[in-house]
Amino acid sequence: MKPINRMKTEFLSKSVNESFARVVAASFAAQADPSIDILADIRTAVSEAVTNAIIHGYPDKEGIVVMECILYPDYIEIIIEDFGKGIEDIEKAKLPLYTSRPDLERSGMGFTVMETFMDSLEVESEQGKGTKIRMTKKLVNR
């Protein structure tokens, strides 16, 4: 299916940019006139993905996080990518309550939240090269 619009932005891996990314993704999706609940789901999932990129992708340094949103007639695809540490074991990382940063008292629910609030979630990662999260959400209630 051909996209009807797309955008791409990048920002530093600073925690203050998590709210920026959340608002940008929801604002972009809003042009399709989805329900308030769908926009809330998008904000929540983007928040989790960006927070993971910042905290886990760049634990010891600042780096770049890229967010791309691709709008289709009835769904949105959102890609969050970092070029940091990478994930050693994706399946383990996706387990509820697992965290690689217990020192920060993380809940270990990031991937679970993303899977719950979005219609699909794909994770690609390579140690030392980074992680790419690809999520989709239907924008129409059918």
Secondary structure by P-SEA (a helix, b strand, c coil): cccccbbbbbbcccccaaaaaaaaaaaaaccccccaaaaaaaaaaaaaaaaaaaacccccbbbbbbbbbbbcccbbbbbbbbcccccccccccccccccccccccccccaaaaaaaaccbbbbbbbcccbbbbbbbbbcccc
